Amino acid sequence: MFSEVLIVDDEPALAQALRALFQSTGISADVASSAEEALAGCGSTNSLRLLIVDCHLPGMEGPE
């Protein structure tokens, strides 16, 4: 992932709406549907500046 924003949410419609909002202003954004997917993407070198996390994800919640 080489985006400025990572949105982690298990509700696809909400995650895609947020992604579209950021992209409409020229900010690159990616979506992960689980905490595990987000952690895998964050392990690589990237330019992540903002992480938006759902507080109630299945398996692992936002604060974890």
JOGI-V438128 format. One record per backbone hydrogen bond with DSSP energy under -1.0 kcal/mol. CO is the residue of the C=O (numbers start at 1). NH is the residue of the N-H. E is the energy in kcal/mol with one decimal. If there is no record, write none. Layout:
BEGIN
CO/NH/E ; CO/NH/E
END
This chain:
BEGIN
4/49/-3.5 ; 4/50/-2.0 ; 5/30/-2.4 ; 6/52/-2.8 ; 7/32/-2.8 ; 8/54/-2.4 ; 11/15/-2.3 ; 12/16/-2.7 ; 13/17/-1.9 ; 14/18/-2.3 ; 15/19/-2.3 ; 16/20/-2.6 ; 17/21/-2.0 ; 18/22/-2.3 ; 19/23/-2.8 ; 20/24/-2.0 ; 22/25/-1.4 ; 22/27/-2.1 ; 23/26/-1.5 ; 28/5/-1.6 ; 30/7/-2.7 ; 32/9/-2.0 ; 34/38/-2.0 ; 35/39/-2.7 ; 36/40/-2.0 ; 37/41/-1.8 ; 38/42/-2.1 ; 50/6/-2.3 ; 52/8/-3.5 ; 61/64/-1.4
END
